[in-house]
Amino acid sequence: MHTRDDDPYAEVFRDLKQMNKKYFTFITTLRTQVDENLYREKWRSECGSTNLLLRVQLLHVGNSSYSIQNELMHEDDPDHKLAVLTHHVTLIDPATRRPVKLPQEFTEKNKKYALAESLPYRVTLTEPADVNSIHGYWTTIRWSDTDIYKHLNTTVYLKFAIDAVYDAVQQGKFQEYTDSEGVFKIKDFVMRFAKESLQGQKMDMELWEGPVVSSSVQHSHGCEDSCHLLRWVRVPTQI
């Protein structure tokens, strides 16, 4: 990560970089919001020559976690957010793979830079209105789906969810969602993680149609009981 020396957050992220050399950092919740204009070719071509700015801010510092927000905007219109990514990260002991407290020095030094005293958002769980409307889909985690921590890469959860939605659409399970354009356009998705997903494990997905298409993702360890991994993902709404 590169920061300017005159950036007030430069020291914060240098401290995070040093801390990450000793600990793992697992994302526990994540939300991404995308401006629908990014999917419009005419709008993209008109703005193609404009420089983009990325603003990274420390939102919250807790006991064993912190929250970061990334905002993408045009240089000539910094008030218009093209995309906003907010993620809550927990510090993990590499040996036990369990949460540990943030170093006291980091907390005391950098908490003053946090923009919020409480968590920026909380994930609300959803349930289908009609259990008979649920569409099931499953896949197996491959080695290429994992990241440096040897668990399923965050972006692959979304990929699995999109594959599941497309499978449901192809089978005519949804009334309001079609693949008429051959592509799904994601405006807003939220993920909450409860446990790691590892290579070779089976991912079971349940989808249902509502104001948005929702997906409940689980994995199983070759036994009857399944463990909730990703409680729900807000995935493709067509624009």
LINWOGI-V385174 format. One record per residue. RES is the residue in one small letter. OMEGA is omega in whole degrees, -180 to 180 (NA if undefined). Layout:
[[RES OMEGA] [RES OMEGA]]
This chain:
[[m -179] [h 179] [t 176] [r -179] [d -179] [d 178] [d -179] [p 180] [y -176] [a -178] [e 179] [v -175] [f 171] [r 177] [d 178] [l 180] [k 178] [q -179] [m -179] [n 176] [k -178] [k -175] [y 169] [f 173] [t -180] [f 174] [i 179] [t 172] [t -177] [l 174] [r 177] [t 177] [q -174] [v 177] [d -177] [e 179] [n -180] [l 179] [y -178] [r -174] [e -179] [k 180] [w 180] [r -179] [s 179] [e -178] [c -173] [g -176] [s -178] [t 178] [n 178] [l 177] [l 175] [l 179] [r 180] [v -176] [q 173] [l -176] [l -172] [h 175] [v 180] [g -179] [n -179] [s -176] [s 176] [y -179] [s -180] [i 175] [q 177] [n 180] [e 179] [l -179] [m 175] [h -180] [e -178] [d 178] [d -174] [p 179] [d -180] [h -179] [k 176] [l 178] [a 178] [v 178] [l 178] [t 178] [h 180] [h -172] [v 178] [t 179] [l -173] [i 174] [d -178] [p -177] [a -176] [t -175] [r 177] [r 180] [p 174] [v 180] [k 173] [l 176] [p -177] [q -180] [e 179] [f -178] [t -178] [e -176] [k -169] [n -178] [k -179] [k -180] [y -178] [a -177] [l -178] [a 178] [e 179] [s 180] [l -176] [p 178] [y 176] [r -178] [v 178] [t -180] [l 179] [t 177] [e 178] [p 178] [a -179] [d -177] [v 179] [n -179] [s -176] [i 175] [h -179] [g 180] [y 179] [w 176] [t 180] [t -179] [i 178] [r 178] [w -179] [s 177] [d -175] [t -178] [d -176] [i 179] [y 178] [k 171] [h -174] [l 179] [n -177] [t -177] [t -178] [v 174] [y -180] [l 178] [k 178] [f -179] [a 179] [i 178] [d -179] [a 179] [v -179] [y 177] [d 179] [a 180] [v 180] [q -179] [q 177] [g -177] [k -178] [f -180] [q -173] [e -175] [y 179] [t 177] [d -176] [s 179] [e 180] [g -178] [v 175] [f -179] [k -175] [i 179] [k -172] [d 173] [f -177] [v 177] [m 172] [r -177] [f 179] [a -176] [k 179] [e 173] [s -172] [l -180] [q 177] [g -180] [q 180] [k 177] [m 177] [d -178] [m 175] [e -177] [l 175] [w -175] [e 178] [g 173] [p 170] [v 174] [v -179] [s -177] [s 174] [s -175] [v 179] [q 168] [h 179] [s -177] [h -180] [g 179] [c -176] [e -177] [d 176] [s -179] [c 179] [h 178] [l -178] [l -171] [r 172] [w 177] [v 174] [r -175] [v -143] [p 164] [t -180] [q -177] [i NA]]
